[in-house]
Amino acid sequence: MAKKQRKRNREREYVIPPHIEEHRQRSARMRGWKPHPPLPQRRVVLGGFGLFLICAGFSLALWLPAHFLAQDLRSQGVTAAARVIGVDDNPAHVKVRFVQGPKSGTEVDLWDYAGMYPDVNVGDPMLVTYDPKDPQRSLARNWVSNPPANLPAYGTSALALLALGLTVIVIVRRRKILRMREAPTPEAVSLTKS
């Protein structure tokens, strides 16, 4: 009679060959691996910061002269009655003649406030505040006491803040990606431990 073969315990006796086990570990690591996102270039960061500086410069150029003119006229300006003698259709200038005070008969062009002029017609009376040392520096009286909204300055300020915010976001993203690339891989960690 033939000998009975003994059943063997498959789990204890069978050993996976080393190259197969290494292959399984690599494939498990690859399932969790994700490619790094593209790194934002330095020129994008510099471009965003340059755009911020340009918008901030335009904003300051629109805010400061109008603000300082109104403040100077508030502190040392003289108010006099005037009559509008010339307005072009845009208006790109408003010309007035003083009809009262020491500068009576003097004709001046009103200064613009951030590129804006009062909405007046030829022959309209108005109160004008001017600098006694330089009558050419003059504004409508209601614009000195309560300046109009400086829309171009508001717009460029908003663009400057937007450009700064986007630049900060790109810098944070760039740093995060660089940290991910510098982080040690599990293979490097296992090599350093042994």
NUSE-150895 format. One line per 10 residues: their letters; for each residue x negated, y negated, z of C-alpha. Coordinates in steps of 0.001 Angstrom, whole numbers. Last residue first. Example, Ala and Ser with C-alpha at 12.3 -4.5 7.8 and 13.67 -1.06 7.14 Angstrom:
NUSE-150895
sa> -13670 1060 7140 | -12300 4500 7800
END
This chain:
NUSE-150895
sktlsvaept> -19346 -50488 9497 | -17337 -53545 10573 | -18773 -55798 7853 | -17768 -53373 5093 | -14201 -53069 6437 | -13799 -56868 6500 | -15168 -57205 2969 | -12727 -54575 1715 | -9806 -56259 3532 | -10611 -59505 1661
paermrlikr> -12152 -62466 3495 | -10384 -65847 3054 | -12342 -68181 750 | -9828 -67947 -2085 | -6911 -68536 273 | -8703 -71529 1805 | -9228 -73009 -1688 | -5536 -72510 -2466 | -4507 -74301 728 | -6922 -77164 92
rrvivivtlg> -5547 -77659 -3431 | -1968 -77583 -2179 | -2718 -80215 485 | -4463 -82428 -2091 | -1574 -82041 -4575 | 979 -82971 -1887 | -1095 -86015 -863 | -1240 -87155 -4494 | 2517 -86739 -4853 | 3117 -88888 -1775
lallalastg> 695 -91590 -2935 | 2298 -91747 -6393 | 5772 -91982 -4856 | 4664 -94696 -2430 | 3126 -96708 -5278 | 6239 -96245 -7421 | 8422 -97523 -4562 | 6153 -100544 -4122 | 6268 -101192 -7875 | 10057 -101202 -7789
yaplnappns> 10361 -103396 -4692 | 7877 -105897 -6164 | 9841 -106065 -9425 | 13094 -106482 -7459 | 12022 -109462 -5310 | 15371 -110070 -3686 | 16064 -113798 -3531 | 14334 -116084 -1010 | 16545 -117614 1728 | 15189 -120956 2987
vwnralsrqp> 12800 -121548 82 | 15163 -120039 -2502 | 18013 -122283 -1264 | 15794 -125352 -1746 | 14933 -124575 -5393 | 11193 -124242 -5710 | 8281 -126628 -6194 | 4517 -126440 -6555 | 4228 -129045 -9360 | 4678 -131714 -6692
dkpdytvlmp> 1096 -131108 -5472 | 200 -132945 -2259 | 3866 -133476 -1298 | 4612 -129737 -1859 | 8115 -129462 -3266 | 11594 -128459 -2119 | 14276 -128992 -4750 | 17951 -129670 -4163 | 20060 -129311 -7279 | 22120 -131350 -9728
dgvnvdpymg> 23160 -129682 -12997 | 22472 -131713 -16168 | 21011 -128808 -18176 | 22314 -125501 -16843 | 21270 -123464 -13821 | 20580 -119834 -12908 | 17529 -120174 -10687 | 14278 -118727 -12045 | 12813 -115255 -11661 | 9302 -113948 -12404
aydwldvetg> 8473 -113154 -8780 | 9817 -116572 -7680 | 9147 -118878 -10599 | 7781 -122306 -10077 | 9986 -125203 -11075 | 8648 -127371 -13895 | 8196 -130976 -12863 | 9422 -134409 -13969 | 8791 -137428 -11729 | 11504 -140124 -11841
skpgqvfrvk> 11757 -140364 -8052 | 8631 -138923 -6394 | 9013 -141033 -3249 | 12602 -139920 -2668 | 15593 -139429 -4942 | 16264 -138645 -8609 | 13533 -136037 -9120 | 13516 -134718 -12679 | 13783 -130946 -13271 | 12387 -128479 -15809
vhapnddvgi> 13352 -124800 -15633 | 11094 -122320 -17378 | 11193 -118885 -18937 | 14945 -118771 -18763 | 15736 -116696 -21046 | 17635 -119484 -22902 | 15379 -122431 -22178 | 16226 -124897 -19466 | 15481 -128615 -19444 | 16659 -131721 -17645
vraaatvgqs> 17929 -130235 -14374 | 18621 -133039 -11894 | 16803 -133474 -8610 | 17573 -134256 -4978 | 14619 -134074 -2619 | 13259 -131655 -37 | 9706 -132066 1247 | 7538 -129032 1925 | 5174 -128552 4867 | 6301 -125419 6728
rldqalfhap> 9042 -124042 4485 | 7097 -125000 1336 | 4059 -123077 2570 | 6211 -120031 3450 | 7951 -120033 60 | 4608 -120300 -1741 | 3068 -117612 475 | 5887 -115145 -260 | 5882 -115810 -4004 | 2100 -115457 -4229
lwlalsfgac> 2023 -112336 -2001 | 4767 -110086 -3280 | 4223 -109790 -7047 | 432 -109442 -6969 | 774 -107143 -3953 | 3110 -104852 -5884 | 873 -104902 -8931 | -2098 -103896 -6766 | -99 -101144 -5030 | 981 -99797 -8416
ilflgfgglv> -2622 -99734 -9670 | -3933 -98181 -6443 | -1257 -95456 -6480 | -1995 -94685 -10134 | -5675 -94338 -9247 | -4783 -91942 -6409 | -2731 -89830 -8792 | -5502 -89845 -11391 | -8132 -88939 -8780 | -6068 -85977 -7573
vrrqplpphp> -5351 -84832 -11136 | -9050 -85297 -12018 | -9964 -83050 -9125 | -8163 -80152 -10754 | -5217 -78377 -9177 | -6230 -74712 -8649 | -4133 -72184 -10536 | -2193 -69815 -8294 | -4164 -66898 -6842 | -3132 -63467 -8128
kwgrmrasrq> -1127 -61380 -5695 | -2417 -58266 -3994 | -28 -56201 -1839 | 384 -53461 -4485 | -3363 -53671 -5202 | -4218 -52663 -1635 | -2058 -49529 -1887 | -3655 -48724 -5289 | -7124 -49016 -3757 | -6219 -46750 -825
rheeihppiv> -4752 -44126 -3151 | -7886 -44147 -5366 | -10132 -43680 -2332 | -8033 -40676 -1266 | -8331 -39181 -4769 | -12117 -39662 -4811 | -12461 -38042 -1390 | -10643 -34797 -2288 | -7515 -34278 -238 | -8029 -31549 2329
yerernrkrq> -5713 -28525 2514 | -6186 -26291 5527 | -4243 -28048 8210 | -1260 -29273 6227 | -886 -26141 4148 | -649 -23736 7057 | -1498 -20445 5470 | 793 -17562 4961 | -1025 -14221 5403 | -1061 -11874 2516
kkam> 292 -8452 3143 | -2078 -5729 2137 | -1024 -3468 -634 | 0 0 0
END
